Amino acid sequence: MASAASSIPSSDAARRAMIDSQLRTSGVNEPWLLARFAAVPREDFVPAAARDVAYTDRAVPVDGGMLAAPLVHGRMLAEAKPTAADRVLVVDGGSGYLPALLDGLAGSVTALSSSDALKPAKTGDFTVLLIDGAVEHMPATLAKRLAPDARVVTGVIEDGVTRLALGRKTGDTIALTPLAEIGIPRLAAFDKPKAWSF
């Protein structure tokens, strides 16, 4: 008779199932990217009480934010295509998982909290910006941190719907093009200021 513990899949098996049933079946098949998902234990980025749901296909609450579903990070990284020549800035959604996935893929990775990303910044030279969440607007403080023509991957919120979006820094602004609808946790710090309406 098998014990209860032996009937629970190991984290390695859960990670492999996530790759095969969530990422590969949704078109995330880049070998370099799947290798990172296989190497980074997702359960290390959630509270102890949530370790058994770390590999589900939905966002998991963490202290101070959310860990997005695996497919969100897979699509973001597949679109960003980070290389060893890139200096990547990550606005972290609160889990630290996305910066960990980027470690070893990019030349350098710097992570900021949402609140720190909104603070005034000096002109920067980051070549890639990844925002680990969905935003209503893109603050000028982020554009200032980027090199000319830097690549941007984020979630955007339009009429209450979250979509993956790609963009580039153009001049002093970031121009975004929404792509596929996908469930991305909202980053409330990037909500548009509320205005009075009559």
Secondary structure, DSSP 8 states (H G I E B T S, - for coil): ---HHHHS--HHHHHHHHIIIIIGGGT---HHHHHHHHHS-GGGGS-GGGGGGTTSSS-EEETTEEE--HHHHHHHHHHH---TT-EEEEE--SSSHHHHHHBTTBSEEEEE-HHHHTS------EEEEEEEEEES---HHHHHTEEEEEEEEEEEEETTEEEEEEEEEETTEEEEEEEEE----B-GGG--------
